[in-house]
Amino acid sequence: MSLPNSDAEEKAGFFIAPSIESEWGEDNIDHQTLLLQRADALASENRLKEAIDVFSMALRYGCVRPEKLSTLLDCILRNFKKNVGGEPAAQPTVKTRDSESNAADVFSCPGCARFLGEPVTIVCGHSYCKRCLQRHMFSKCKLCGEDVTSVSGELRPNVVLCSLLEKLFPDEIKRCKEIAEIEDLSRRKHFEEAVTLANNVVKSDPGDVLVRLCRAEALAGLGQYTRALRDLEPLCVSSTKWPEGYFRKGLILQEMGQVENSLLMLLHCLALDQHYTLAKKELEKRLHQLLSPAVENVKVGLRETVQSASPHLWSKTVVGEVQEEDVQAAPPLEDSEENGGASRSESPERRSLSRAHSLRTHGCPDGPPGEEGLKRVCSAPQLGDQGKGALLKRKLSVCEAGPSFIYSMGNKQKKQGGSESVGAATGTSLPCMTVPLELLQASDFECSLCMRLFYEPVTTPCGHTFCKSCLERCLDHTPQCPLCKESLKAYLASRKYNITAVLEEVIKQYLREEHLERKRSQTEETKELSDLTQRVPVFVCTMAYPTVPCPLHVFEPRYRLMIRRCMETGTRQFGMCIHDPRKGFADYGCMLLIRSVHFLPDGRSVVDTVGGKRFRVLERGMKDGYCTANIQYLEDARVSDAGELSELQGLHDRVYEQARAWFRQLKNRFRAQILQHFGAMPERELDIQATPDGPACCWWLLAVLPVDPRYQLSVLCTTSLRERLLKIQHILTICGASPTSGSAQPCS
C-alpha cells in the first residue's frame, strides 16, 4: 500500500523517511492489511477505543492513506453526536414549495442558503452558487442526494438564470460580485486589500455573515487570528449553525496550536453536514497525524525545533499562549480599518512552536503523539459527575455551551451567555425579497431552438438552456451545444438530461397561464404521437414478423428521434416495412414492440424489439424526416367448419414435422447462427387459431428460411392460414425436406 506521487513528494519534503517497512518486509504488509480490516470492523461496531489502538498499530507497519481512516472517523462522529446530544443529519430529500413560497426560497442556494449569485446548474438539475461548488463544500446534492464529486473543471454559470437574476435583483448581484472580489484577492494573497474591501462592505451591511467569513479568511492570512475568530462567531451560534463557519474556525485554531479545540470544530462541522468534503478530508489527515508513529508524522523542521528548543524558549511559548487567551477575554474590537493593527501577526516560528507544544502536551510518551488527546476528545463528553465539571468546561465546553464559549471574542458577560452574540441579529438565510412581476416576462424563458416557452428546461454543462426535446433532437445530429458549439460528448454519453429545477419552478409559479398553454400544446402533440392507427412511425429497413425478435442498430438522426418519441409517449411501438422503389416503403408491414434500448456513448443505440401485429398501409406521410402511415391491422380468417378445421390441423402438423426434420439436418454452424439470432423453434400449438396471426412457428420459419423478401412479403400479407402453410411447405420442399423423406438438405 503506497501513497500517491503528490503525497509521496510532500512526505519526502517534510517528513522523516520511514524505515519500518524496509526492515520488516512484505509479510508484515499483509499483517497491516489484516490490522486495518480489524480496525474497520471495530469502528463499525462502535468500539472506538479498541479501533483507535488497532489503527495505531497498523500505522506502525508502514504508510497508510488518510482516506483509510474514514470508518474510524464515522465512528468518532457517531460518538460525538451522541455525547453532545446532536441530532443525526437528515437524509437528503427533495424540497417542495407551494404556490405561496417566498422568492427567497426559489432564488436561494441549497448549499449556503444565501442568494443564488452566479448560479451553476449541476447534472441533477439543481442550481448552486459558484462559490459553493468551487470550494467543494459537499459531496452530495443537498436536495436530491446525487453525487456531485464528479463536478469538476470549469464551472459555467447558467446563462438564462444569470440574466434573469441581474434583471430582477441588481443590488444582490452587486453584493455577490463584491464578495467574489474579496475572495479573489485572498486567493492571490492580497490579504490587506481584501480586508480593506471587506471592511467597506461590512459597513454597508453589518449583518452579512458571508462577508465576515471572507474577511476572517483574509485576516487569518495576515496572522490576525483573534480578529478572524471574532468574525466567525456569528456563523457558529445555535441560531445559525453554518458548517463552513465551524470548518474555518477549526483551521484557524489549528494554526494557533489548539489541536483539540480544532478537532471539536471540525467534528461540529461534520455533525451539521456529514457530506462536507473538506472537513472530512481535513479530519482524516488529522487522525492520520495523531495515530501515526512520531518517526513518520513529525515534520523534520518542526521536530528539530522542538528537540533543540531551550527551556527558556519553550516557557516563552507557553506564556505567549496565556497572553493570547487574555486577549480573547478583552472587549471586542470595532469593525473598522482603524483596528487593523490591534491584533499582531504571529510569526511562522511562533506558530510552529505552538503546534509543537500542543502535540507534546496532548501526546503520550509510550504511544503515538496525540493519541490520548484524541481519546479525550471522543470520550470526555461522557464525564457527567460534578468532580469532572472543570475539565469538561475547559476541554469540551463546546459540547454544552456552544462553540463561542470555548473561544469567545466578547467580554466575560458574553462568555457566560448573558448577552446576545454578534450573530444574534444575523443569519445565513436570504432576506425577504419580492419578485418585481412588472419586470418578469415570458420572453425571459424562451427556448432559442423552438422559440417557445421552456418546456422541461435542461441546462448543458456549458451553461445554456433548452427544452429537453429540443436539445435531444440537436444531439441526434451532432454532440455539440447548439449555441456555443462546445463539445457535449460526455454529457451525451451520460444521458442525464435532468430538468433545471429553478427555471421550472419560476415558470410554474409566476407564468402560470403561459405554462399551462405550453403544457396543453405539448400534450396534444404527444397524444397525436400516441395514436397507433394514424400517422404511425415507420422504420424502413427489413422484414419483421409477429413473435419473432428483431434487434436493430439505430444510428440515423431521424430514427433516433423516432425511437425516443416512441419511448416518451409510452407506446413503445412503431411499424417496420421493407423498401419499395416506387412508393418508398411496402404496402404491408409488421408492428415492433420495443423491449429495451441500450444507448451508446455517441448517441447511437441498440434496440431490442419483437414483432407484433401485421398491418396494411392506407396512407403514407412524413414527420421530422421519418416516414409515417395510416394503417389497418390484419387478422387471419377463422375456420368454423369442424371438418375443414381438422384438415387444417393435419396440414399444420405435417409442416411442423417437415420443418423439424429440415432444421435437424442443417450444419452445426447454421443451426448456431439461427439459434443465436432468432432463438429456438416455437413449440407446436394445440389451438392454431388462438391468435389473430396464427401459429408462431410459421413466422419463425419464414424468418429463418433463405427466401427472397418479396416472397416473404406475400406470405406476410395473406390472411389465410391454409395458404400460408402451403407456401411454407413449398419452400421446405425446395430446400430438400419432406415429411416422408429420410434426409433433408438446406437451400444454398
N, C-alpha and C positions, 0 to 999 in steps of 0.2 A: 504494500500500500504506500503510495507516494503522493507528494503534493504536486499541484500544477506548476508549470515553469515559473509563473509570476510569483507564486508563493515561495518557491524554492529560492528564487533570486533574493526576495526580501529576507528570507531566513538566513541566507548566506551573508547578507549585508549587516544584519542587526543581531543575529542570534549566535550563540556558541554552537559549533557543529556537533551533532550528536555522534557518540561513539558506541552507544549501546547496541545498535542494530548490527554493526560490523563485527562486534565481539561475540554476539550470541548466535548469529546465523539464521537460516531460513526456517528451521523448525520452530523457533520462537516467534516468527512472524505468524505462523499458523496459530500458535498459542495466543497471540494478540487478538487474532480474529475471534477465537473462542471466548476470550475475555470480553470483547466488545459485544458479542451476541448475548453473553450472560448479563452484562450491564444493561443492555436494551431490555431484556426480559424483566430484570428487577425494576427498572424505571417504569415499564408498562404496568407492573403490579403495584406501583406507587410505593415501593420500598426504597425511599430516597437515599438514606444514609448508606445503605449497602451498595446502591448503584454508584454513588459517588466514589466509594472505596474501590470498587471494581474498575470503574472508568480510570481512576488514577493509576491503578496497577497496569492497565492496558497501555496507557500513555508512556509508561516507563520502558516498554519494549520497542518503541520507535515512534515515528511521526504518524499523526492521525489528523485528517482534515477536520476543521471545526464543525463542518456540516454533520459529522458522525455523532455529534452530541445533541442532535435535535430531539431525540427521545428523552434524554435527561432533562433538557430544557422544558419539554412539555410536562414532565413530572414536577419539576420545580414550580412551574407556573400553576399547576393544579393545586399544589400545596399552598402557594402564595394566595391564590384566590380564596381558598378555604379558610386560611388563617386570618386574612383581613376582612373576611365577610363579604367579598366581592361577588357579584352576580356573574354567572357564566355568560360568555359572549353569545349573543343571539345568532342563530343561523341566518345567513343572508336570505332575504325574501324580497320579492318584487313589490315595490311601493305602488299603491293605487291611490288616486286622488279623485275626489268628486268634482262636480262642476263648479263648486264654490271655493275651490282651492285658491290660496293666495298666489300671486305671481312669484313670490319668493320661493315657493316650493317647486315651481316649474323651472325657474332660471337659477337654481342653486346647484352647486357641485355636490354630488353624493359623497365625495371624499372628504372635503373640508367644510361642507355646509355653508360655504360662502357664495357670493355672486359668481356666476359662471363666466368669468373673464377668460378670453381666448380659449373657447371651448374646443376640445378634441373628442371626436366620436370614435370609440374603440369597436372592436369586432362584434361584441354582443349587442351593439346599438345604443348603449348608454353613453352620455357625454360627461366628461370631466374637464376641469380647468387644466391647462397645460402644465401648470406648476406641480400638481399632484402626480401626474404621470411622469414628469421629468425626474422627480425625487424618489420614484418607486416606493411610495408610502404604503402600498398594499399589494398583495399578491392575487387577490380575488376581487371581482366587481362587488361593490357594496350592495347592489340592487338585485343581482341575479346569481352571484356566486361563480360566474365564469372566470376562468383563469386568465389573468392579464399579464403574466410574466413574459408572454411572447410579444407584448407590445414593446417594440424597440425601434431603433433607427430614428429618423427624423419624424417628429410629431407634427402632422399637418392640421391646423385648425379647420373646423367646419366652416366653409366659406359662407354658406347661406345663413347659418346661425350667427356668425360674427357680424355680418351685415345687419341682421335683424337687431342684435343687441346694441350695436353702435347707434342705430336709428332710435331705439326706444329708451335706452339708458346711457346717454353720453357721459354723465358725471361718474357713474360707476365704472365705465370703461376707462376713463381718465385715471381713476384711482388704481385700477388694476395695472395700468401701464407704469405708474409711478412705483408700485411695489415691484414690478418686474425689473425696473431700472435699478432699484436698491439691491436686489438680489444679483443682478448682473455685475454691479460694482463690487460686491462681496466676492463673487466668483473670480473676478480679476484682481482680487486682493487690494482693491482701493477702499480700505475699510473706513478711513476718515471721511472720504466723500460720501460713502454710504450712510454713515452715522449722521452727517450734516443733513442730507436729503431726508432721512427718516425722521429727524427732529422736526423738520418743517412740516412733514405730513402729519406727525403726531399732534402738532399744534392745531392744525385744521380739523383733525378728527381724533381726539384722545381715546375714543372707545374702540378703535380698530386694533384688535389684538394681533392681527397678522402683521401689521406694520411694526408692532412691538417685537414680534418674533424675528422679523428681518433685522431690526436694529440690534437685537440680542446677538444674532449671529455675527454682525459686524463688530460689536463690542467684544465678543469672545475672540475674534481675530486680532483685536488690539490688545488682548490680555486683560481687559477690564471685566473680570468675571463677576464682580459684585453687582455692577450695573446691569450686566447681561441677565443674571438670575432675577433681579428685580423686575425686568421686563417680561420674564417668562412666568411670573407668579399668576397673572390673570388667566393663563392657559392651564394652570394646574390646581384650580379650585373646584370644589364639588359641583358648583353650578355650571361649569364649563366642560371639564373632562375632555380636553382635546389631546389625543395621543401624541401629536407632534410636540406639544409643549413639554410633556414628560420626557420624550426622547431627547430633545435639545438640552434640557436641564441635566439629564444623565450624562451627556457628553461633556458638558462644562464641569460637572462635579468630578468626572474622571480626570480632566485636565488639572483640577485643583488637588488631586490626590485622594479624594474621598471615595474610595473604591466601593465600600458597602452602600453608601447613600446613592452612588451612581447606579449600582445594580438594582436598588429598590426602584429608582425612577424608571429604568428600562423595563422592569417587571410590571410596574404600573401601566406603562405604555402598552405592553402586550396583553395585560389584563383587560384593557379597554378595547383593544383591537388585536385579536390573535393573528391577523394576517398582515400586520405591519412589518414589512420585509426588512427594512433597515434595522429596526430594533432587534428582530430575531437574529439577524446575522451578527450584529454587534454583541449580543449576549452570548452567542455561540463562541465568538472569539474570546470573550472574557472568561467563559467557563474553561475554554481550552488553555488559556494562560494560567488560570488558577489551579487547574488539576495537573498540568504537565510538570515534570521534574524541573528543578531550578536550572539544571545544566542545559535544558533545551528551551527554556522560556524566558530567561532573563537576558535582556539586551546586553551586548558586550559593554557598550559605553556606560549604561546605567549600572551594571554590576560593578565595574571598576570604580565608578563614583561612590557607590555605597560602601565598597570594601575599603577604599582609601580615604574616605571622609573622616576628618578628625572629630573627636567628641565635641569640641567646641562648635564646629560647623554643624554637626548633627543637632545639638541643642538649639542652635540658632534657627534651624529649620522648624523645630517644634514651636519655638517662641513665635516665629513668623506666622504659623498656623493659628496660634491662640490669638494673636493680634488681629488676624483676619476674621476670626469669629466675633471679636469685639466690634469690628467694623460692621458686621452683619446686624448687630443689635442696635446700630445707630439709626436715627431717623432717616426715612427715605429721601433720596436725592430728587431734586426737581427735574422734570423732563425739559431741559434746555441745554443749549450749547455751552453755557457758562460752566456747567458741571462736567464738561468733557474731561477735565483732568482730575476730578475728585477721586477717582479710583486709579491707583497706579498700575501700570502694566507689569505683569510678572515676567521675569526673565526666564529663558529656557532652562537655565541651570536650576533656578528655584523650583520650576515645575517638575523637573526630573527628580530633584531631591524629595519633593512632596510625594510623588508617586512611589519612590523607593521606600520612604518612611511608611507609607500606607501598606505596601506589600510586606515590609518587615514586621510592622505592628500586627497585622492580621494573619501572618503566616504561622506555620508550625515547624519547629526545628527538626522534627523527625519525618516530616512529610512534605508534600508539595506546598509551595508558598501559597497562602490564601485559602487553603482547603478548609481550615477550621472557620475562617471568616465566612466562607460560602455556606457552611453548615449553620452558622449562626443566622445568616440572612434568611435561610429557609425555615429554621426551627424556632427562632426567637419569638415570633408572634404567638407560639403556643404557651409562653410563660404567662400564667394567669394569677399567681399569688402576689400578694402585696409586697413581699420582700424583693421581688424582681421588677417592681414597677419602675425603679430608677433606670435600670438597664434598658427596659423596653422603651422608655421615653427618650433615652439618649441615642439608642441604636436604631429603633424601628418605630418611632413615633408617627411616621407617615401612615402606618397601618391603621391608626385610630383617629388621629387628628388632622390628617391631610398632609400633603407634601409641603405646604407652606410653613408648617410647624417646624419641620426639620431645618429648613434653610430660609428663614423669613428675612426680608429686607426691611420690614417695618419696625415699629417700636415694640416695647415689651407688651403693651396692651394688645397690639395686633397679633403678636405671637400666641397669646392666650385665647385668641378668638373673641375678644371683647369688642372688636371694631371691625367694620366691613373692610374687605380687602380691596385692592385696586381693581380687581376684575369683577367686583360685585355688580357694577353697572354695565359691564361689558359681556360679550358673549361671542360665540362663533356663528350664531345663526344670522341669516340675512335679515336686515331691517325691512319693515313693511314697505312694500313698493306697490304702486298702481300702474298697470299697463295703460299707456295712453292709447286708447282704442281709436282715436281720430288719426293716429299715425300708422295703425296696423291695416295693411291692405292685402288682398288676395294675391296680388302680383308679387308680393314678397316670397310667396311659396309656390312659384311656378316652375315646373319641370322644363329644363332647356331642351328636352328632346321631343316631348309631345305638346309642349306649350299649354298644358293644362295644370290645374291644381295638383299638388303632390298626392299620389295615392300609394300608400305604403312606401314612404320615402326611405331610401337606403343611401348611406354615405360611404364612399370609397376611401381607401387609405390616403389618397391624395387630397381629401377634404371636400370633394364635390358630391352633390346630392342629386339623385334622380329617382323617378318612380322605379319600383323594383322590376316591374315587367319591362320598362323601357331599357333599363341597364342590362338586363339579361339578353334582350334582343341584340343590343350592341355587342355584348361579349360573345354572342354566337358568331359574329363575323370577324372580330379582332380583339385580342386580350389587351386593349388599351383604353384609357379613360377617354370618353367622347369629347371632353373639353381640353384637357392639357396634354393628352396623348401619352401620359405616363404609363409604363407597363403595369398591368394588373394580373400578371400570370399567377402569382402566389395567391392573390385574392380569388381568382377564378378557380384555382385548384382547391381551395378550402370550401368554396361554395357556401359560405356563411353570409348570406345576404339578409342580415337582421335589420329590422325597421329601426330608424333613428327615433328613439322614444320621445325626445324633447319636441321635435318638429311635429310628430304625430299628435302629441298631447296639445300643443298650442293650436294646431289646426282644428282639432275637435272642440276645444274649449272656446276659442274666440272667432272661429269661422264656421259655425255650425251649419248654416244654410248651404254655404258653398261646399262643405264636406259631404253633406247629405246628397246634394245633387251629383257630386262626383262619384259617390258610392253607388247611387242609383244607376248611373250610366255604366259603371263597371259591372254591376250585377246583371244588367241587360246583355252586355257583351258576353259575360260568362254563361248566361242562360242560353244564348244563341249557340255557343260552342258546345253546350251540353246535349244538344238535340242529336240523337243517333239515327235520324232518318233524313234530316235536312242539313245540307252543307257539311256532310261528314268528311273529315280529313282523310285523304287517300295517299298512301305511300306507294309510289310506282316503282316496283323493283322486281319481285319474283312471285312464284306461285305459293299460295298458302292454302291449307286445308283444315277443316274442323278437327279439333282434338289433337292436332299434330304440332309439336314445338317448332318455333321459327325464330331463332336467335338473329339479331340484327346489329350491325355496326353502324352507328349513326354519326356522320361527320359533316354533312352539308348543313349550312346555317338554317335553311328553310325547314329541314326535317328536325333539327334540334329545337327550333321554335315549336313545331307541331307536337313533338313528344312532350315537351314541357307543358304545353296547354292541355294536353290530354291528362296529364298528371294533376295539374292545378284544378281543372274542372271536376275531377273525381270520376270521370267516365272510364279512364284508363283504357280506352278503345279507339281504334282507327281502322280504316279499310286498307287492304293490300290487293293490288292489281298488277298484272304484267303490262309491259309497254305495248302500245298499238301505234304503228307508224302513221295512221290516218287520223285517229281520234285522240291520241295522246295516251290513253290507257284503255284496257279491255272493258267490254260491256258487263263482265261478271268478275266477282272477286270474293274475298273472304275477310270477315272482321277478325282483328287480332286483339287479344286481351293482354295488357302489359302486366307481367308478374313481378318484375323487378327491373330497376335501372341502375347500372354501375357507371358513374361519371368518372372520366379520366381527367388528369390534371389540366390538359389543354382544352377542355370543353367537350371533347368527343365523348361518346357514351356507348356502352354495350347493353342492349335492351333484350331482355328475355321475355318472349311472347309465346302465346299458344293460340291456335286457331279457334274461332268461334263460329258465328252464323255465316252462311253464304248469302250473297246479295246480288241484285241486278241493278245496274246503273240506269237511272231515269233521266238525269240531267247533270251536266258537267259544269264546274266552276273553278275559280281560283281565289285564294285568300293569302295575302302576305307571302307570295312566292310558291306555296304548295297547292296541290290540286284538291278540290272538294267535289262532292257529288251528292245529289238527292237519290236515295236508294230505296229498294224494296227487297225485303228478306225472302229467301226461298225456303220451301219445305217440301219434303217428299210426299207424293200422293199415297195415301193409306190404302191398303188392300183389305177389303172387308169379307170377301168370299173365303170360306174355310178351305175349300179345295185349292184355290189359287194361292192362298197363304201357305198351305202345306208344300205346294210345289216350289214356292219362293224360298221357303226354309231349306228345302233339299238342295236347291241351287247354291244357296249361301254356304251350306256345309261342304259341298264339293269344292267350291272355290277356296274355302278356308284351308282344306286339306291340301289342295294343289299348291297354295301359297306356302304352307309349311314345308312341303317337300322341296319346293324351289329354294327356300331360304336355307334349308339344311345342306343343300348341295353347293352352296356358294363357298368360295375360298375363304380361309380364315380372315385374311386382311379385309375382304369386302364386308364380311359379317361384322367385324370390329368397327369399321367405319360407320356402318348403318346403326349399330347399337349406340355408338358414341354420339351421333348427331340426332337420331330420331327416337332412340330408346327401343325397348323390346316390343315385339309384335303384340298387340292387344289380345286379350283372351276372347274366346268365342262367346257371343252374346245369345242368351236364350230368347229374348224378345227383340227381334230385328227391327221392329217399328217403335221402339221405346222413345227414340229421339227424332226430331224433325229432319235430321241429316243422316239417319240410318246408322248401321254398324260402324264402329270406329276402325275396324280392321281394313275396311275398304279404303279409307283415306290414308291410312298408314302405308298400304301397298301402293297406292297411287303416288305417294311422295317418294318412295324408295325405288320404284321401278324406273329403269332408264328409258323414259318416253319423252317425246317432243312436247314442249309446254303447250302447243296449240291443241294437241290431242288430250292432254291433261285438262285443259280448259273446257273441252267438250264434255268430259266426264263430270267436271265440277258443276256445270250449269244444268245438268239433267235432274229432273225431279222424280224419275222412275228408278227405284232400287233394282228392279229386274234388269233394266238396260245398263245400269252401272255395273252390276255383277257380270253381265255378259261381256262387256268391254274389258274388264279386268281379267276375266278368264281368257279372252282372246290374247291379251298381252302376255299372260303367263305361258300360254301355249307357244307363242312365238319365241319366248325365252327358253323353251325346251322342257317345260314342266307340264305334266298332266296327271290327273288322279290315278290313271291306270299304268302309267309308265314307271319303270323302276329306277330311272335316273332322270336328272334334270340338269341343264346347263344354263348359266347366266347369259343374258344378252351381251354381246360385245359392244 
